[in-house]
Amino acid sequence: MPDQDPRLSSPAALRNRGPIADLLRPVLPETGTVLELASGSGEHFIHFASLFPKLVWQPSDPSPEARASITEWVESEALTNVLPPLDIDASSETWPLKRADAVIAINMVHISPWPATQGLLAGAGRLLPAGAPLILYGPYRREGQPLVPSNVEFDASLRARNSAWGIRLLEDVASLAEQSGLSLTSVTELPANNLGVVFTRQ
Ligand SMILES: C[S@@+](CC[C@H](N)C(=O)[O-])C[C@H]1O[C@@H](n2cnc3c(N)ncnc32)[C@H](O)[C@@H]1O
């Protein structure tokens, strides 16, 4: 029997990687290393690595299955500007690298416990030099605004799967980010009621 292909694939990642690339284009540096937290299947950054070949892409995920998928995608796409995936739990106080020129996290904040977001913001604050971006993508609540019905349903389904997950209030994320020296610089509405959120290291 042939070995199972370890490359994971997500229809949502294939749908949203175009709009996310448009969000990244004006914000990423010309050169340097981009750290991705929670890379999952790897289908986002392999697309970005071929679109932005001058950048070095550093994927990561705490899941061994995700890292196996990432390794296989990188090999099958013959990408040369990608480093081997790191095992990073965002909530850990130490990450196995000292610097990144940009940090991205796609669909992580609502699908992980709140300490992962706390760790993500603290870690990005430690690694990024002044002026460098942290870019988040996903659904958020906004103060004083009701969630659209599809996100109410999505939030309930997340909480049913894991009571520590759920759509976060962007204002909570932004005030925590300030404590790590990250200022909210833009919020962009993207398809399917998701936001692209950019912070800049002060
Ligand atoms: C919904 S998937 C998103 C994957 C990919 N970014 C995407 O949008 O297709 C959530 C990912 O977060 C990762 N994750 C969960 N908890 C984490 C943590 N504490 N630190 C880093 N990643 C985490 C999971 O392993 C999973 O790959």
The ligand as an SDF file (V2000), in Angstrom:
LIG
                    3D

 27 29  0  0  0  0  0  0  0  0999 V2000
   -6.9920   26.7250   12.3470 C   0  0  0  0  0  0  0  0  0  0  0  0
   -5.3320   26.2500   12.2780 S   0  0  0  0  0  0  0  0  0  0  0  0
   -4.6720   27.5410   11.2360 C   0  0  0  0  0  0  0  0  0  0  0  0
   -3.6090   27.0260   10.3330 C   0  0  0  0  0  0  0  0  0  0  0  0
   -3.2020   27.9940    9.2190 C   0  0  0  0  0  0  0  0  0  0  0  0
   -2.5950   29.1850    9.7650 N   0  0  0  0  0  0  0  0  0  0  0  0
   -4.3900   28.3270    8.3710 C   0  0  0  0  0  0  0  0  0  0  0  0
   -4.9690   29.4120    8.4830 O   0  0  0  0  0  0  0  0  0  0  0  0
   -4.7780   27.4630    7.5580 O   0  0  0  0  0  0  0  0  0  0  0  0
   -4.7350   26.6730   13.8790 C   0  0  0  0  0  0  0  0  0  0  0  0
   -3.2990   26.2880   14.0660 C   0  0  0  0  0  0  0  0  0  0  0  0
   -2.8700   26.8430   15.3160 O   0  0  0  0  0  0  0  0  0  0  0  0
   -1.9320   25.9530   15.8680 C   0  0  0  0  0  0  0  0  0  0  0  0
   -1.8490   26.2560   17.2990 N   0  0  0  0  0  0  0  0  0  0  0  0
   -2.7000   25.9190   18.2770 C   0  0  0  0  0  0  0  0  0  0  0  0
   -2.2590   26.3310   19.4670 N   0  0  0  0  0  0  0  0  0  0  0  0
   -1.0830   26.9650   19.2300 C   0  0  0  0  0  0  0  0  0  0  0  0
   -0.1270   27.5990   20.0690 C   0  0  0  0  0  0  0  0  0  0  0  0
   -0.3030   27.6620   21.3950 N   0  0  0  0  0  0  0  0  0  0  0  0
    0.9720   28.1370   19.4890 N   0  0  0  0  0  0  0  0  0  0  0  0
    1.1490   28.0830   18.1630 C   0  0  0  0  0  0  0  0  0  0  0  0
    0.2780   27.4910   17.3190 N   0  0  0  0  0  0  0  0  0  0  0  0
   -0.8210   26.9330   17.8500 C   0  0  0  0  0  0  0  0  0  0  0  0
   -2.4930   24.5800   15.5490 C   0  0  0  0  0  0  0  0  0  0  0  0
   -1.5240   23.5540   15.6340 O   0  0  0  0  0  0  0  0  0  0  0  0
   -3.0330   24.7880   14.1350 C   0  0  0  0  0  0  0  0  0  0  0  0
   -2.0870   24.4240   13.1580 O   0  0  0  0  0  0  0  0  0  0  0  0
  1  2  1  0
  2  3  1  0
  2 10  1  0
  3  4  1  0
  4  5  1  0
  5  6  1  0
  5  7  1  0
  7  8  2  0
  7  9  1  0
 10 11  1  0
 11 12  1  0
 11 26  1  0
 12 13  1  0
 13 14  1  0
 13 24  1  0
 14 15  1  0
 14 23  1  0
 15 16  2  0
 16 17  1  0
 17 18  1  0
 17 23  2  0
 18 19  1  0
 18 20  2  0
 20 21  1  0
 21 22  2  0
 22 23  1  0
 24 25  1  0
 24 26  1  0
 26 27  1  0
M  CHG  2   2   1   9  -1
M  END
$$$$
